[in-house]
Amino acid sequence: MLDKLNFMAPQTGADESKAAITPAAPAVPDPATAKVTKAAIDFESFFISNMLHQMRETQRTIAPEDSPYKDKVNQDMQDMADNVLAGSIANQRAFGIADAILKQMLPSAAAHEPKTST
């Protein structure tokens, strides 16, 4: 359907346009691949969480004594927020750690992974 709007694309017949509209069935990964992918994403989340924790510790160390960063309640809330942030970043595969692990663990499946660009 969008090919009709693109003047540079070759025009196709009606049968081919119907086939293009019909979505293909999504590929269902095998359970082993799903487990390895989840483990890789969890490791990336763990790595990012530890990195954020070390950054916060440095910030707390250099902060003055009356700073809100030294307050224990604020520290706990920031740690929880950092864990959520780390999980969100890992699910987006923004650092590429999970992708690198998957390339090593599943070299044939890594070629079929969709590439996302931000």
Phi, psi and omega in degrees: 000317179289338178296332179293331179278336180271112184285341181275339182281144177293141180283139181246167179282174183292324181295321181289326180290327177293322179293327180288331181284325182290121182287146177281153178292134180293143179286130180264116180288151178290160184300326180294317179296320179296319179293318180294319179296316179297318179295321179295318179292320177296321178294319177298319177298316178299316180297313181294321179298316178295322178297315178296322179298316179295323178295318179294321179298320177295319179297319180292326181292320183270354180286148177293163185298327182270012182284146176296341179290341179273349181287129184297322179296316178296323179298316180296317180293320178294322178296318178294318178295322178295323177295320177293317178299318179298318177296321179294316179296318181294322179295333176276351183056041185290328182273338179084006181292315179297321179296320179295320178295316180296324178296326179280321184278323183230073185299325180285326181282335181294332179290336182263357179292139177289137178270131177246137177241143179243000000 
